[in-house]
Each structure stands twice: as structure tokens, then as C-alpha cells.
Amino acid sequence: MTKDQIGKRAVVLGGSMGGVLAARVLSEFYGEVLVVDRDKVVGVSEPRRGTPHTIHAHALHARGHLILEDLFPGLTDGLIADGIPTCDLGEMHWYINARRLRAAWTGLRSVMAPRPMLEEKLRARVAALPNVTFLERYDILGIVATPDNQRIVGVRVQAHEGDEQERLLEADLIVDSTGKGSRTPVWLNELGYTRPEEETVKIGLAYTTRHYKPYPGMLEGIPSINQIAGPSHPRGAFFGKIGPDLVNLSLTGILGDYPPTDPDAFLDFVRSLPVPQIYETLREAEPINDPVSFRFPASVRRHYERLPRFPEGYLVMGDAVCSFNPVYGQGMSVAAMEVVALRDGLRLGSPPDAADFFTEVSRIIDTPWEISVTGDLAFPGVPGERPLKVRVGNAYMARLQYAATKDAKVTEGFMRVAGLLDPPEALMRPQMVGRVLRRSVRRPVPGKPVPSGVSSDAGARPTA
């Protein structure tokens, strides 16, 4: 073991985004890192069985982009060379309540790579590290503890193919990054530990996605058109190029209003959106696949930081701790922030302490969870308590979002918070509050769809 190494072997459960990022960081501190996944993952750039949601709209924004570029220098340039569109986060055409926010130059880059392609790029670089090995097509059967159950010392796995018997992978550290379906709460209970408290917000969300071939002039000069769902217009869409020859349209519906997979009904749903430019742009476009749907019943947060005790040699991160409403685009950035916290702890020169790690993870999650849950509770049909803070916050956000249709500085501030660069409190600073109040004195009722043939880009230029 070299002076920089903390242990001989670390095992990462799950080879999706969080697991790949964890393996990248752990490779600096452990002699060997094994990544276990039930699917084939290395070299795979298409949606796979274990991650069906990856076909839908994804983009690497703001905080997440900065962290990934730090962990994988040159990543963005490589994606651009492959024809992946990028833009300033504020350049996208954002619509809230059927009104377009003013364009703003935030300095925050958004990379519109398809999620499977982005993961493939990252996996290839991690797999090339000399001390990292991917164990593909392996079932994860359970964790193994010391006789007193105080420490986790290994994980039981079994290959899908051949006659190979169950294997025990001994490790100094095991990281669970298996996602929302994590078995850790069950395993803890079996070892005599308390399961973590769960906080759930039922939203009944569904994505339905279809891809198209671009035609000459299609979306020319427009990075993407994003119709953000809200109580007045609960149907949403993310529409834009995700490659040199590929256009993505992901529709969203909440509280059981699922975008259909029948092609004609899918197009009818598009026609119902309060941004007619989307329907007008794609009605003549050539689809290259059938619509594909994915349902997300609820956001779930597991409070590992509240547990009175936790076994040594074991951590949980990513969606296995907190799975957010995906329309807010927070998942990849939060996973990246958690990995930075893991790296910072390991740089102290000792094995990670679970209590300290979960405390830091909870602090990281607090802001995006507040943003997500407060936004979801703006929909009257979403069950949950609405304390004064939530009601006041949503009333102020409605004014801020309207002000952002008139003031690029408000858009910029809004995007910095949405991109997890600034805390929500930044939107309550006196200068921002003054802008919001001035721009929303005569705030009208939520906008109505713009009739076909009428430009929906009026007033889109930035203002001082």
C-alpha cells in the first residue's frame, strides 16, 4: 500500500452515474476498486435494462458540469467534438406559465448529451484506470459483516452466466450506489440496525420520449425549448437537439396525467402544450422510434444521517439516499456533489466515517430537496403539508418567475439557484426582491397558449 492509499480494496455497487463517479474518486485512495453491476455497462451507449429512464431528457448543468469537468478534464471538449450541443444555461428557451423567460448570459454551461452516451464516456475513462475493474452481469446478493455486525467486510455476488458459484468480494469499503431500489435498508434490518426514516412526496409523474431526425433549419439557433409544468399548465416538455443528427422530445405529466405512447395520441398531447412552437416544429419531422414511457411515482429521501448507529466500512450515496423529481434535473449534480464530499473526507488520510459522510450528504441534499418538494407542493393535487414557509415561498416564486419574463437579471439569479450554484436564499436578497417586486406589480393571470402562426419569442432579448 502506498502512502496515499487508505485501503487495499473498495467495492462499488452499481455502475450508473453515481457509481462511476465514486469509483473515479476511490481509485485515488484504494489499491483496487471493483464496480459491480447486473448489466453490461462498459462500452454501452444505449439505454439498458437497469436504467430505463436514461432514454429521456437529460442535461448536465451548472454545478454538475463543473465537478465532472474537474474529475474528467477535457470531457466537455470531447463531447463537443462528437457533435453534442452545448449552450449557456440561460440561452435555452424556458417557458413558465406559457411565457418565455428573458434570455440571460449566466456563464453556466449546459451540455445536452444523451445520458447513456455521457455515462459511456465516463465509464470508458474510469475503466481505463489501472486499478479499476468492472464486474458486469453480476447479481448483488447481500453484504457480509463481522461476527459482531459492527463492520461490513464484503459483499456476496454471483455471475449471470456459466456455472460460477457465489463469490465473496472482501473489501475495506463498500459503497452502495444502486439507486432508488437499494436493498441497504433491508440488509441493515437483517443485521439488527434500524432502517432509515423515509420521506416521500407522491407526484405520479411520467415521462414519454420520442426521437426525431432534424430537418434543415429545425430549431436553428434555439438550443432547446423547455415548457416547465406548473399548476396552471401541468403538462411539460423538453425539446431540443442532443446530437448532430438527433432531436429529443420528452413530455411530462403529473398526478396520473401520463403522456401516451400511441403515436397519434402523443402528437395530440404535444398539441395541448401551452407552447405551440413545439408542435409546429415537429409535426413534419420524421420520428426514428416509437414513444417510450417511464413512470416516477414519488420522490423519496432516506435519512441515514438520523440513524443512531451504522456499520463501519459501508456508505450509501446517490439515488439510494435521495431520488428527486427528475423534472428539476438535479440527480447527476447531487451525485457529483456527494462524490466531492467523499473525496474531501478521504483526503484527510483515514477511512471515511459514515456518520460524518451522511451528515455532509444530508447538507448537500437539503437545498435541492427543498427546491423540488416546494415546487411539487405548488400543485394542489400533490399530497403533503403546506406550512407557511412553503405557501409564502411558492407565492414569491410565482412573482419571481413572472419577473423573469421581463428582466434577464432575474432569470440569471433563478438559473444559478436551479443549477445549484447559489442557495435559494440568494433569491431573497434585497436587490433581487426589489427587481421582482418592480417587475411583478401588475402580474396578470397565467399566460395562455400563443395561437399558431404568432411568434412565441416576443420580448426574448436580454435586458440590463
C-alpha positions as CSV (number, residue, x, y, z in Angstrom):
1,M,0.0,0.0,0.0
2,T,1.4,3.4,-1.0
3,K,1.4,6.4,1.4
4,D,-1.7,7.8,-0.3
5,Q,-3.7,4.6,0.0
6,I,-6.3,4.2,2.7
7,G,-7.2,0.6,2.0
8,K,-6.5,-2.3,-0.3
9,R,-9.9,-2.7,-1.9
10,A,-13.1,-0.8,-2.3
11,V,-16.2,-2.2,-4.0
12,V,-18.9,0.0,-5.6
13,L,-22.4,-1.5,-6.0
14,G,-23.9,-0.1,-9.2
15,G,-22.3,1.1,-12.4
16,S,-24.5,4.0,-13.3
17,M,-23.6,7.7,-12.9
18,G,-23.1,7.8,-9.1
19,G,-21.2,4.5,-9.0
20,V,-18.9,5.6,-11.8
21,L,-18.1,8.9,-10.1
22,A,-17.5,7.1,-6.8
23,A,-15.1,4.6,-8.5
24,R,-13.2,7.5,-10.1
25,V,-12.6,9.1,-6.7
26,L,-11.9,5.8,-4.8
27,S,-9.3,4.9,-7.3
28,E,-7.1,7.6,-5.8
29,F,-7.2,6.1,-2.3
30,Y,-7.6,2.3,-2.7
31,G,-5.3,-0.2,-4.3
32,E,-8.1,-1.9,-6.1
33,V,-11.7,-0.7,-7.0
34,L,-14.3,-3.2,-8.2
35,V,-17.6,-1.9,-9.7
36,V,-20.4,-4.5,-9.7
37,D,-23.5,-4.2,-11.9
38,R,-26.2,-6.6,-13.1
39,D,-25.9,-5.3,-16.7
40,K,-23.2,-5.0,-19.2
41,V,-22.2,-1.4,-18.8
42,V,-18.7,-0.7,-20.3
43,G,-18.9,0.3,-23.9
44,V,-22.8,0.6,-23.7
45,S,-24.1,3.9,-25.1
46,E,-27.8,2.9,-25.2
47,P,-30.5,2.7,-22.5
48,R,-30.2,-0.6,-20.6
49,R,-32.5,-2.7,-18.5
50,G,-31.2,-1.4,-15.2
51,T,-31.6,2.3,-16.2
52,P,-34.7,2.6,-18.4
53,H,-35.1,6.3,-17.5
54,T,-31.9,7.2,-19.3
55,I,-33.7,7.5,-22.7
56,H,-35.5,10.6,-21.5
57,A,-34.3,14.2,-21.5
58,H,-31.1,14.7,-19.5
59,A,-28.6,17.6,-19.5
60,L,-25.5,18.3,-17.4
61,H,-26.0,21.7,-15.9
62,A,-24.0,24.2,-13.9
63,R,-22.7,22.7,-10.6
64,G,-22.7,19.1,-12.0
65,H,-20.9,20.2,-15.2
66,L,-18.1,22.0,-13.2
67,I,-17.5,19.0,-11.0
68,L,-17.4,16.5,-13.9
69,E,-15.0,18.7,-15.8
70,D,-12.8,18.7,-12.7
71,L,-12.9,14.9,-12.3
72,F,-12.6,14.3,-16.1
73,P,-10.6,17.1,-17.7
74,G,-11.4,17.7,-21.3
75,L,-14.8,15.9,-21.0
76,T,-16.7,18.8,-22.5
77,D,-14.4,19.4,-25.4
78,G,-14.6,15.7,-26.3
79,L,-18.4,15.8,-26.2
80,I,-18.5,18.9,-28.4
81,A,-16.1,17.2,-30.9
82,D,-18.7,14.4,-31.1
83,G,-21.4,16.9,-32.0
84,I,-23.1,17.3,-28.7
85,P,-24.8,20.7,-28.4
86,T,-23.8,23.0,-25.5
87,C,-25.0,26.4,-24.6
88,D,-25.3,28.9,-21.7
89,L,-28.0,27.7,-19.3
90,G,-29.8,31.0,-19.7
91,E,-29.9,30.8,-23.6
92,M,-32.4,27.9,-23.6
93,H,-35.9,28.9,-24.3
94,W,-37.6,28.4,-20.9
95,Y,-41.3,28.8,-20.6
96,I,-43.2,29.0,-17.3
97,N,-47.0,29.7,-17.3
98,A,-46.9,29.9,-21.1
99,R,-44.5,32.9,-21.0
100,R,-40.8,32.8,-22.1
101,L,-38.2,33.9,-19.6
102,R,-35.9,36.6,-20.8
103,A,-32.6,35.1,-22.2
104,A,-29.7,35.6,-19.8
105,W,-26.0,35.0,-20.0
106,T,-25.2,33.2,-16.8
107,G,-21.7,31.8,-17.6
108,L,-23.0,28.4,-16.7
109,R,-22.7,25.8,-19.4
110,S,-25.3,23.1,-20.2
111,V,-24.2,20.0,-22.1
112,M,-27.1,18.3,-23.8
113,A,-25.6,14.8,-24.2
114,P,-27.9,11.8,-24.1
115,R,-27.5,10.3,-20.6
116,P,-26.3,6.8,-21.9
117,M,-23.7,8.5,-24.1
118,L,-22.4,10.6,-21.2
119,E,-22.2,7.6,-18.9
120,E,-20.4,5.6,-21.6
121,K,-17.7,8.3,-21.9
122,L,-17.2,8.4,-18.1
123,R,-17.1,4.6,-17.8
124,A,-14.5,4.3,-20.5
125,R,-12.2,6.7,-18.7
126,V,-12.8,5.0,-15.3
127,A,-12.4,1.5,-16.8
128,A,-9.1,2.6,-18.3
129,L,-7.7,3.3,-14.8
130,P,-5.2,0.5,-13.9
131,N,-6.7,-0.3,-10.5
132,V,-10.4,-0.3,-11.5
133,T,-12.3,-3.4,-12.7
134,F,-15.9,-3.7,-13.7
135,L,-17.7,-6.9,-12.8
136,E,-20.6,-6.9,-15.3
137,R,-23.7,-9.1,-15.3
138,Y,-23.4,-9.9,-11.6
139,D,-26.2,-10.1,-9.2
140,I,-25.6,-8.5,-5.8
141,L,-26.9,-11.0,-3.2
142,G,-26.1,-9.2,0.1
143,I,-23.5,-7.8,2.4
144,V,-21.3,-9.6,4.9
145,A,-20.5,-8.4,8.3
146,T,-18.1,-9.3,11.1
147,P,-19.5,-11.6,13.8
148,D,-20.5,-8.7,15.9
149,N,-22.1,-6.9,12.9
150,Q,-20.1,-3.8,13.7
151,R,-18.3,-3.7,10.3
152,I,-19.2,-4.7,6.8
153,V,-16.3,-6.7,5.3
154,G,-17.6,-8.0,2.0
155,V,-20.4,-8.4,-0.5
156,R,-21.8,-11.6,-2.0
157,V,-22.2,-11.7,-5.7
158,Q,-23.0,-14.2,-8.4
159,A,-22.4,-14.1,-12.2
160,H,-25.4,-14.5,-14.5
161,E,-23.6,-16.8,-16.9
162,G,-21.8,-20.0,-16.6
163,D,-21.6,-22.3,-13.6
164,E,-19.8,-19.9,-11.4
165,Q,-20.7,-20.2,-7.7
166,E,-21.5,-17.3,-5.4
167,R,-18.4,-15.2,-4.7
168,L,-17.4,-13.2,-1.7
169,L,-15.7,-9.9,-2.5
170,E,-13.9,-8.8,0.6
171,A,-13.3,-5.1,0.9
172,D,-12.2,-2.3,3.2
173,L,-15.0,-0.1,2.0
174,I,-18.3,-0.8,0.1
175,V,-20.3,2.0,-1.4
176,D,-24.0,1.4,-2.3
177,S,-24.9,3.3,-5.4
178,T,-27.6,1.0,-6.7
179,G,-30.3,3.7,-7.0
180,K,-33.8,4.1,-5.7
181,G,-34.2,0.3,-5.4
182,S,-31.3,0.0,-2.9
183,R,-31.5,-3.0,-0.6
184,T,-29.5,-1.4,2.1
185,P,-32.5,-0.7,4.4
186,V,-33.4,-4.4,4.3
187,W,-29.8,-5.5,4.9
188,L,-29.4,-3.2,7.8
189,N,-32.5,-4.6,9.4
190,E,-31.3,-8.1,9.0
191,L,-28.1,-7.1,10.8
192,G,-30.0,-5.6,13.7
193,Y,-29.8,-2.0,12.7
194,T,-32.6,0.5,12.4
195,R,-33.9,1.2,8.9
196,P,-33.5,4.9,7.9
197,E,-36.6,7.1,8.1
198,E,-38.1,7.7,4.6
199,E,-39.7,11.0,3.5
200,T,-42.0,10.6,0.4
201,V,-43.7,13.0,-1.9
202,K,-46.2,11.3,-4.2
203,I,-46.2,13.1,-7.6
204,G,-47.5,10.5,-10.0
205,L,-45.1,11.7,-12.7
206,A,-44.5,10.1,-16.1
207,Y,-42.0,10.9,-19.0
208,T,-42.7,9.9,-22.5
209,T,-40.0,10.4,-25.1
210,R,-39.6,10.2,-28.8
211,H,-36.6,10.9,-31.0
212,Y,-36.6,12.6,-34.4
213,K,-34.4,13.3,-37.4
214,P,-33.6,17.0,-37.7
215,Y,-34.5,18.7,-41.0
216,P,-32.8,21.8,-42.5
217,G,-33.5,24.8,-40.3
218,M,-35.1,22.8,-37.5
219,L,-34.5,24.5,-34.2
220,E,-31.9,26.7,-35.9
221,G,-30.4,29.0,-33.3
222,I,-32.5,27.5,-30.5
223,P,-30.6,25.2,-28.0
224,S,-33.8,23.8,-26.6
225,I,-37.4,24.7,-25.8
226,N,-38.4,23.8,-22.2
227,Q,-42.0,24.1,-21.1
228,I,-41.9,23.8,-17.3
229,A,-45.0,22.4,-15.9
230,G,-46.9,24.3,-13.2
231,P,-50.3,24.3,-11.6
232,S,-51.8,26.4,-14.4
233,H,-50.2,24.4,-17.2
234,P,-49.3,21.0,-15.7
235,R,-48.1,19.4,-18.9
236,G,-44.4,19.9,-19.6
237,A,-41.8,19.2,-22.4
238,F,-38.1,19.2,-23.0
239,F,-37.4,19.6,-26.7
240,G,-34.0,20.1,-28.3
241,K,-31.1,18.6,-30.2
242,I,-29.0,16.1,-28.3
243,G,-26.6,15.2,-31.2
244,P,-25.7,16.2,-34.7
245,D,-28.5,14.0,-36.1
246,L,-30.8,13.6,-33.2
247,V,-33.6,15.6,-31.7
248,N,-35.3,14.7,-28.4
249,L,-38.8,15.4,-27.2
250,S,-39.6,14.3,-23.7
251,L,-43.2,15.1,-22.5
252,T,-44.1,15.1,-18.8
253,G,-47.4,14.7,-17.0
254,I,-48.1,14.8,-13.3
255,L,-50.7,13.2,-10.9
256,G,-51.5,10.5,-13.4
257,D,-51.8,12.6,-16.5
258,Y,-49.4,10.3,-18.3
259,P,-48.2,11.3,-21.8
260,P,-49.3,8.5,-24.1
261,T,-47.2,6.1,-26.1
262,D,-49.6,5.8,-29.0
263,P,-48.0,8.0,-31.8
264,D,-51.2,9.9,-32.7
265,A,-52.1,10.4,-29.0
266,F,-48.5,11.5,-28.3
267,L,-48.9,14.2,-31.0
268,D,-52.2,15.3,-29.5
269,F,-50.5,15.7,-26.2
270,V,-47.9,17.9,-27.9
271,R,-50.6,20.0,-29.5
272,S,-52.1,20.6,-26.0
273,L,-48.9,22.2,-24.7
274,P,-49.1,26.0,-24.0
275,V,-46.0,26.5,-26.3
276,P,-47.3,25.8,-29.8
277,Q,-43.8,26.3,-31.3
278,I,-43.0,22.7,-30.2
279,Y,-45.9,21.2,-32.2
280,E,-45.3,23.5,-35.2
281,T,-41.6,22.5,-35.2
282,L,-42.0,18.7,-35.1
283,R,-45.3,18.0,-36.8
284,E,-43.4,17.4,-40.1
285,A,-40.4,15.9,-38.5
286,E,-39.5,12.2,-39.1
287,P,-39.6,10.1,-36.0
288,I,-36.9,7.4,-35.6
289,N,-38.6,5.4,-32.8
290,D,-41.9,4.9,-31.1
291,P,-42.7,6.8,-27.9
292,V,-41.3,5.3,-24.8
293,S,-42.7,6.0,-21.3
294,F,-41.2,5.9,-17.8
295,R,-43.2,6.4,-14.6
296,F,-41.9,8.0,-11.4
297,P,-44.5,7.6,-8.6
298,A,-42.8,9.6,-5.8
299,S,-39.7,11.4,-4.7
300,V,-38.0,9.5,-1.8
301,R,-35.4,10.7,0.7
302,R,-33.8,8.3,3.2
303,H,-32.4,9.9,6.3
304,Y,-29.3,7.9,7.0
305,E,-27.9,10.9,8.9
306,R,-30.6,10.3,11.7
307,L,-29.6,6.7,12.4
308,P,-28.2,6.2,15.9
309,R,-25.6,3.8,14.7
310,F,-24.3,2.4,11.4
311,P,-21.8,-0.3,10.5
312,E,-18.2,0.7,9.6
313,G,-16.8,0.1,6.1
314,Y,-20.1,0.9,4.4
315,L,-21.6,4.0,2.7
316,V,-24.7,4.8,0.7
317,M,-25.0,7.6,-1.9
318,G,-26.8,8.9,-4.9
319,D,-30.4,7.9,-5.6
320,A,-30.0,5.2,-3.0
321,V,-30.2,8.1,-0.4
322,C,-32.4,10.5,-2.2
323,S,-34.3,10.2,-5.5
324,F,-35.7,13.6,-6.7
325,N,-38.5,14.5,-9.1
326,P,-36.4,14.3,-12.3
327,V,-38.0,17.3,-14.0
328,Y,-35.8,19.5,-11.8
329,G,-32.6,18.0,-13.4
330,Q,-30.8,17.7,-10.0
331,G,-29.8,14.0,-9.8
332,M,-26.5,14.0,-11.6
333,S,-25.3,17.2,-10.0
334,V,-26.2,16.0,-6.5
335,A,-24.4,12.7,-7.1
336,A,-21.4,14.7,-8.2
337,M,-21.5,16.9,-5.1
338,E,-21.7,13.8,-2.9
339,V,-18.6,12.4,-4.6
340,V,-16.7,15.6,-3.9
341,A,-17.7,15.2,-0.2
342,L,-16.4,11.7,-0.3
343,R,-13.1,12.8,-1.8
344,D,-12.7,15.6,0.7
345,G,-13.1,13.2,3.5
346,L,-10.7,10.7,2.1
347,R,-8.1,13.4,1.6
348,L,-7.9,13.7,5.4
349,G,-6.0,10.4,5.3
350,S,-8.3,8.0,7.1
351,P,-11.2,5.7,6.1
352,P,-14.5,7.6,5.8
353,D,-16.7,7.9,8.8
354,A,-20.3,7.0,8.0
355,A,-21.8,9.5,10.4
356,D,-19.7,12.4,9.1
357,F,-20.4,11.4,5.5
358,F,-24.1,11.1,5.9
359,T,-24.2,14.4,7.7
360,E,-22.5,16.1,4.8
361,V,-24.7,14.3,2.3
362,S,-27.8,15.5,4.1
363,R,-26.5,19.1,3.9
364,I,-25.9,18.7,0.2
365,I,-29.4,17.2,-0.3
366,D,-31.3,19.8,1.8
367,T,-31.3,22.6,-0.9
368,P,-32.3,20.5,-4.0
369,W,-34.8,18.6,-1.9
370,E,-36.4,21.9,-0.7
371,I,-36.5,23.2,-4.3
372,S,-38.1,20.0,-5.6
373,V,-40.6,19.5,-2.8
374,T,-41.7,23.1,-2.6
375,G,-42.2,23.1,-6.3
376,D,-44.2,19.9,-6.2
377,L,-46.4,21.2,-3.4
378,A,-47.5,24.1,-5.6
379,F,-49.7,21.5,-7.4
380,P,-52.9,21.3,-5.3
381,G,-53.3,17.6,-6.0
382,V,-49.9,16.6,-4.6
383,P,-50.5,15.3,-1.0
384,G,-48.5,16.9,1.8
385,E,-48.5,19.6,4.4
386,R,-48.0,23.1,3.2
387,P,-46.6,25.2,6.1
388,L,-46.4,28.9,6.0
389,K,-42.8,28.8,4.6
390,V,-44.0,26.7,1.6
391,R,-47.0,28.9,0.9
392,V,-45.0,32.1,1.1
393,G,-42.2,30.6,-0.9
394,N,-44.5,29.5,-3.7
395,A,-46.3,32.8,-3.8
396,Y,-42.9,34.6,-4.1
397,M,-41.7,32.2,-6.8
398,A,-44.8,32.9,-8.9
399,R,-43.9,36.5,-8.8
400,L,-40.2,35.9,-9.5
401,Q,-41.0,33.6,-12.5
402,Y,-43.2,36.3,-14.0
403,A,-40.5,39.0,-13.3
404,A,-38.0,36.7,-15.1
405,T,-40.1,37.1,-18.3
406,K,-39.2,40.8,-18.2
407,D,-35.8,41.0,-16.5
408,A,-32.7,39.0,-17.6
409,K,-31.1,39.6,-14.2
410,V,-33.9,37.8,-12.5
411,T,-33.6,34.9,-15.0
412,E,-29.8,34.7,-14.2
413,G,-30.5,34.5,-10.4
414,F,-33.2,31.9,-10.9
415,M,-30.8,29.8,-13.1
416,R,-28.0,30.0,-10.6
417,V,-30.2,28.6,-7.9
418,A,-31.8,26.0,-10.2
419,G,-28.2,25.0,-11.2
420,L,-27.2,24.5,-7.5
421,L,-24.6,27.2,-7.7
422,D,-26.4,29.6,-5.3
423,P,-28.7,28.8,-2.3
424,P,-32.4,29.7,-2.5
425,E,-31.7,32.5,-0.1
426,A,-30.0,34.3,-2.9
427,L,-33.4,35.0,-4.5
428,M,-34.4,36.8,-1.3
429,R,-31.5,39.3,-1.3
430,P,-32.7,42.9,-1.3
431,Q,-31.6,43.8,-4.8
432,M,-33.3,40.7,-6.2
433,V,-36.5,41.2,-4.2
434,G,-36.6,44.8,-5.5
435,R,-36.3,43.6,-9.1
436,V,-39.0,41.0,-8.6
437,L,-41.5,43.4,-7.0
438,R,-40.9,46.1,-9.6
439,R,-41.4,43.7,-12.5
440,S,-44.5,42.0,-11.0
441,V,-46.6,44.9,-9.8
442,R,-49.3,44.2,-12.4
443,R,-48.8,40.5,-12.6
444,P,-51.6,39.1,-14.8
445,V,-53.2,35.7,-14.6
446,P,-51.1,32.8,-16.0
447,G,-50.5,33.1,-19.7
448,K,-52.5,31.3,-22.3
449,P,-51.1,29.4,-25.3
450,V,-49.9,31.5,-28.2
451,P,-52.1,30.9,-31.3
452,S,-50.4,29.1,-34.1
453,G,-48.7,31.4,-36.5
454,V,-48.0,34.0,-33.8
455,S,-44.4,34.3,-32.7
456,S,-43.8,33.0,-29.2
457,D,-40.4,34.7,-28.9
458,A,-41.6,38.2,-28.4
459,G,-39.6,40.1,-25.8
460,A,-36.9,37.4,-25.6
461,R,-33.9,39.6,-25.8
462,P,-31.9,40.1,-22.6
463,T,-32.3,43.4,-20.7
464,A,-29.9,45.1,-18.3
